[in-house]
Amino acid sequence: IGELKGLARGTVNIATVEGMLEDVVMPMLGDFRQQYPGIRLRVKVAGTHEVRDLVKQREVDIGIAMSNGTPEDDFVVAHRFDDSVIAVAAPSHEISKMKTASVRDLIGRFRYALPDESYGIRSIVDEYLRGIKIEPDFVANSFMALRTFVKTQNVLTFLPYLHAYRELNAGTLVGVTLSDIGERPMFIDINVSRNRRISPPAKAMLEMFKSATVRSELNRPESIVRPQAR
């Protein structure tokens, strides 16, 4: 009975990376509100490093961020989505003719854009750019800004598949698998602090995340969808 009373009111604080907001987090919050209309929701959108810090500091109940799958003492992984890094560009870009490439080969041939240092993917890409003196044309702390920029400019960028799959399926972006960075284990994790008591509302939300049916293409990052020939 006490657990049920705990679901009548309360607050759930969530920190999430931008790319999971539209297709996973917001639909889930809508379903959650229908079941628990008395629960208040607080959402903060941030880069991977900030999301992880917020979980570590116990400032949020749930954190959704990128990881390499390495276990950490501060976190409990409640749910995990497979992901991978790909190169994306407008359909008119030359990479639309490629099946696969390496990060260094692409940077040596094409102009590019990157997320800023607050994003976990940036530190991964930077590992493959050591010694390269070519600066990015555009840097942003928004995946939406990066996707919009490459749609209209003759540049490419590197994104997690889950942050671009909608445009890939719609044909407004094309993607290329990466022979180097794309082989690295990469996930989107739903984390909770090992040292923070999980409230009944937060526990109920975690259960909804675990049982959620995510569109099948979300779990197949190797499927780079290209526009159909016309």
Disulfide bonds with the S-S distance in Angstrom:
none
